[in-house]
Amino acid sequence: MRALYFALCFLLLAAGAAFAAETVECEGFSLQVPDGWQVLHGPQKHQYGYMVVLSGPGRLETVNVNITSSLGLDIEQLIDKARKKADQKGQSLEIVSSGTDSYTAETEVGNLKVRLVCTLDSDKKELGILAYSASSKEAEAVARTVRTTNPKLQFFK
């Protein structure tokens, strides 16, 4: 009877694991890949952080997470720097919201509308940048699963 109980528990745990979301771990953050989604590429380190390319229901979604130095800048200076960078690329940058330690903006990259969520830890001089497709509820749902190692850099509070 005891062996049957342990065998049943094992089967239930194995079945639960087959349906659980995958966790992608990177330096400075983690994210959950929902059931039915696949990691196609990444996490890959690049110049500004890590990029993960996911395949969702019938489409590709890119979630880009960067944990980098803030260079000692405050939020207003970071917004100004982002606007200048967008201007140099011929893109617009619309600030959706801002506070003392974060801002949210939207821009276009090619034909894709991108949402940026930037968070700042002034004490550690760290900056978190999360970019994902602004027109995709699925991409936003995945982006909302990102958890940073530094609690002050959480993108969604």
SULRABEL-V984873 format. One record per residue. RES is the residue in one small letter. SS is DSSP state (A for helix, B for strand, O for the rest). OMEGA is omega in whole degrees, 0 to 359 (999 if undefined). D_FIRST is the distance of its C-alpha to the first C-alpha in whole Angstrom. Layout:
# SULRABEL-V984873
<<RES/SS/OMEGA/D_FIRST> <RES/SS/OMEGA/D_FIRST>>
This chain:
# SULRABEL-V984873
<<m/O/180/0> <r/A/179/4> <a/A/179/5> <l/A/179/5> <y/A/180/6> <f/A/178/9> <a/A/179/10> <l/A/178/11> <c/A/180/12> <f/A/180/14> <l/A/179/15> <l/A/178/17> <l/A/180/18> <a/A/179/20> <a/A/178/21> <g/A/179/23> <a/A/180/24> <a/A/182/26> <f/A/182/28> <a/O/177/29> <a/O/178/32> <e/B/176/34> <t/B/175/35> <v/B/181/39> <e/B/177/40> <c/B/176/43> <e/O/177/46> <g/O/180/46> <f/B/172/44> <s/B/174/41> <l/B/180/40> <q/B/175/37> <v/B/185/38> <p/O/174/36> <d/O/180/34> <g/O/178/36> <w/O/179/39> <q/B/171/39> <v/B/180/41> <l/B/183/44> <h/B/174/46> <g/B/3/45> <p/B/181/45> <q/B/178/49> <k/B/174/51> <h/B/188/54> <q/O/187/58> <y/O/181/56> <g/B/182/53> <y/B/175/50> <m/B/176/49> <v/B/177/46> <v/B/184/47> <l/B/173/44> <s/B/180/44> <g/B/179/43> <p/O/175/43> <g/O/181/46> <r/B/174/48> <l/B/177/48> <e/B/176/48> <t/B/173/49> <v/B/184/48> <n/B/181/50> <v/B/179/50> <n/B/171/52> <i/B/189/52> <t/B/178/56> <s/B/176/58> <s/O/182/60> <l/O/179/63> <g/O/181/64> <l/O/174/65> <d/O/185/64> <i/A/181/63> <e/A/178/66> <q/A/178/67> <l/A/177/64> <i/A/178/65> <d/A/180/69> <k/A/179/67> <a/A/178/65> <r/A/179/68> <k/A/179/70> <k/A/178/68> <a/A/179/67> <d/A/180/71> <q/A/180/71> <k/O/181/69> <g/O/180/71> <q/O/174/68> <s/O/176/68> <l/B/180/65> <e/B/178/65> <i/B/181/63> <v/B/178/61> <s/B/176/60> <s/B/178/61> <g/O/182/60> <t/O/183/61> <d/O/179/58> <s/B/169/57> <y/B/176/59> <t/B/182/58> <a/B/174/60> <e/B/178/60> <t/B/176/62> <e/B/175/62> <v/B/188/61> <g/O/178/63> <n/O/185/62> <l/B/175/59> <k/B/186/59> <v/B/175/57> <r/B/177/56> <l/B/174/56> <v/B/183/54> <c/B/181/56> <t/B/187/55> <l/B/168/56> <d/B/184/56> <s/O/182/59> <d/O/181/58> <k/O/182/56> <k/O/178/59> <e/B/179/56> <l/B/174/56> <g/B/179/53> <i/B/178/54> <l/B/179/52> <a/B/179/53> <y/B/181/52> <s/B/182/53> <a/O/183/54> <s/O/182/54> <s/O/177/50> <k/A/179/48> <e/A/179/45> <a/A/178/47> <e/A/179/47> <a/A/177/44> <v/A/180/43> <a/A/180/46> <r/O/177/44> <t/O/181/41> <v/O/177/43> <r/B/180/42> <t/B/177/45> <t/O/178/44> <n/O/183/47> <p/A/180/47> <k/A/181/50> <l/A/180/50> <q/O/184/48> <f/O/179/49> <f/O/185/48> <k/O/999/48>>
